[in-house]
């Protein structure tokens, strides 16, 4: 009797083992969520030259966040949604001429730039390997906003006619992000985004801003 029970137990264990081996194992990551820091080099509209240094000198540095989600259709291709927001606060002081009379003005600016994008990502989504380079192409909308505060002017009687303090300017246009980066796999659930670099053009009011977006963070 004991031999019969042992034989049945061994047979059951063998059957379960065979069934487990026959059941396909999902070796690809189905989805991912990125949360990280975003550094925007935002086009100021200046054009001081064609060198690399000139390119970045013509841009203002914005700091903020970047969040994206990807649903992977297979091992290599996924559908991606991406949101980023970056901010810059700056004080301007200078001299102007009003009717031939010199005047000194100053004001603070609070600027923000948002991207709301969607598109595709190419990446090896296998649950193996350490280094995971990726590329993406995203399009959508960009929203720029600048608020002017703490306006000062000397003499005040001259400036009041030409400048209105505490104004807000905002506009929305077509935007894109074309680039990629490198993720480093720590486990099946966590990767570190070592870097991300995007060309981030935004077309607003008939003009195209040639921005660059950098990023780093954690991928879940």
C-alpha positions in Angstrom: 0.0 0.0 0.0 2.8 2.4 0.9 4.5 1.6 -2.4 1.3 2.4 -4.3 0.9 5.7 -2.5 4.6 6.6 -3.2 4.1 5.7 -6.8 1.0 7.9 -7.1 2.8 10.8 -5.4 5.8 10.5 -7.7 3.5 10.3 -10.8 1.6 13.4 -9.6 4.8 15.3 -9.0 6.2 14.3 -12.4 2.9 15.5 -14.1 3.0 18.9 -12.3 6.6 19.4 -13.3 5.8 18.5 -16.9 2.8 20.9 -16.9 4.9 23.7 -15.4 7.5 23.2 -18.2 4.8 23.1 -20.8 3.2 26.4 -19.6 4.7 29.3 -21.5 6.6 31.8 -19.2 6.2 35.5 -19.9 9.8 36.5 -20.5 9.0 40.0 -21.7 8.0 43.0 -19.6 4.5 44.0 -20.5 4.5 47.6 -19.3 6.8 50.2 -17.7 6.5 53.5 -15.8 9.2 56.1 -15.8 9.4 58.9 -13.2 12.4 61.2 -13.3 14.0 64.6 -13.5 13.9 66.7 -16.7 16.3 69.4 -17.8 15.1 71.5 -20.7 17.4 73.6 -22.8 14.7 76.0 -24.2 15.2 78.0 -27.3 15.3 81.8 -26.6 15.0 82.8 -30.2 18.6 84.1 -30.3 21.0 83.0 -33.0 24.6 83.8 -32.0 26.4 81.3 -34.3 26.6 77.7 -35.5 28.9 76.1 -33.0 27.8 73.7 -30.3 28.6 76.3 -27.7 26.5 78.9 -29.5 23.6 76.4 -29.7 23.5 76.0 -25.9 24.2 79.7 -25.2 21.0 80.6 -27.2 19.0 78.5 -24.8 17.7 78.9 -21.2 17.9 76.1 -18.7 14.6 74.9 -17.3 14.3 72.2 -14.5 11.3 69.9 -13.8 9.9 66.5 -14.1 9.2 63.8 -16.8 6.7 60.9 -16.4 6.0 58.4 -19.1 4.2 55.0 -19.5 4.7 52.3 -22.1 2.5 49.3 -23.0 4.7 46.8 -24.9 3.1 45.2 -27.8 5.9 42.6 -28.1 9.5 42.2 -27.0 10.7 45.2 -29.0 7.9 47.7 -29.7 5.6 49.6 -27.3 3.0 52.4 -27.3 4.2 55.4 -25.2 2.6 58.4 -23.5 4.8 61.1 -22.1 4.3 64.2 -19.9 7.0 66.7 -18.9 7.0 70.0 -17.1 10.0 72.3 -16.7 10.3 75.7 -15.1 12.6 78.8 -15.1 12.6 81.9 -12.8 14.7 84.8 -13.8 15.3 88.5 -13.0 15.9 91.0 -15.8 17.3 94.5 -15.3 18.3 96.9 -18.1 18.1 100.3 -19.7 15.6 101.5 -22.3 15.0 104.8 -24.1 11.5 106.3 -24.0 11.1 109.3 -26.3 14.9 109.9 -26.2 14.9 109.9 -22.4 16.8 107.0 -20.7 15.0 104.8 -18.1 15.9 101.8 -16.0 13.6 98.9 -15.9 13.5 95.5 -14.0 11.1 92.6 -13.7 10.9 89.0 -12.7 9.8 86.2 -15.0 8.3 82.9 -14.1 8.3 80.6 -17.1 7.0 77.1 -17.6 7.0 74.6 -20.6 4.8 71.5 -20.7 4.8 68.6 -23.2 1.9 66.2 -23.7 3.1 63.6 -26.1 2.4 60.1 -27.5 4.0 57.7 -29.9 6.2 54.6 -30.1 9.2 53.2 -28.3 11.7 50.6 -29.4 13.5 48.7 -26.7 14.5 45.1 -25.8 11.8 44.3 -23.2 13.1 40.9 -22.2 13.4 40.1 -18.5 17.1 39.5 -18.9 20.2 41.5 -19.8 21.6 44.5 -18.0 21.8 47.4 -20.5 18.6 48.4 -22.2 19.1 51.2 -24.9 15.9 52.6 -26.2 14.6 55.1 -28.8 11.3 56.8 -29.2 9.4 59.1 -31.5 6.6 61.2 -29.9 4.3 63.9 -31.1 1.6 66.0 -29.4 1.2 69.4 -27.8 3.5 71.9 -26.1 2.3 74.7 -23.8 4.5 77.7 -22.9 3.7 80.2 -20.2 5.5 83.3 -18.9 4.3 85.5 -16.0 5.9 89.0 -15.4 5.9 90.2 -11.8 7.7 92.8 -9.6 8.0 95.3 -12.3 10.2 98.4 -11.5 10.9 101.4 -13.5 12.8 104.7 -13.0 11.4 107.2 -13.7 8.0 105.7 -13.4 6.1 108.3 -15.3 7.9 107.3 -18.5 7.5 103.6 -18.3 3.9 103.4 -17.4 2.9 104.3 -20.9 4.8 101.5 -22.6 4.9 98.6 -20.2 2.1 97.0 -18.2 3.4 95.1 -15.1 2.2 91.7 -13.9 1.3 90.4 -17.4 1.0 86.7 -18.3 1.7 85.3 -21.8 0.8 81.7 -22.8 0.3 79.7 -25.9 -0.1 76.1 -27.1 1.3 74.5 -30.2 2.5 71.3 -31.9 5.4 69.6 -30.1 7.5 66.4 -30.5 10.3 64.5 -28.8 12.7 62.4 -30.9 15.6 60.6 -29.2 16.3 57.9 -26.7 18.6 56.8 -23.9 19.9 54.0 -21.8 18.2 52.0 -19.0 20.2 49.8 -16.6 18.3 46.8 -15.3 18.6 46.1 -11.6 15.8 43.5 -11.3 12.7 42.3 -13.1 10.8 45.3 -11.7 13.3 48.2 -11.5 15.6 49.9 -14.0 17.7 53.0 -13.6 17.4 55.5 -16.5 21.0 56.5 -16.8 20.2 59.2 -19.4 17.7 60.4 -21.9 18.3 62.9 -24.7 15.5 64.3 -26.9 15.2 66.9 -29.7 12.1 68.7 -28.5 10.8 71.1 -31.2 7.7 73.2 -30.4 5.9 75.3 -33.0 4.0 78.2 -31.4 2.6 81.2 -33.2 4.3 80.4 -36.5 7.8 80.0 -34.9 9.6 76.8 -34.1 11.6 76.5 -30.9 14.5 74.0 -31.2 14.7 72.7 -27.7 16.7 69.9 -26.2 15.4 67.8 -23.3 17.6 65.7 -21.0 16.3 63.3 -18.4 17.2 60.6 -15.8 15.3 58.6 -13.2 13.7 55.3 -12.3 11.8 52.8 -14.5 9.3 50.5 -12.8 
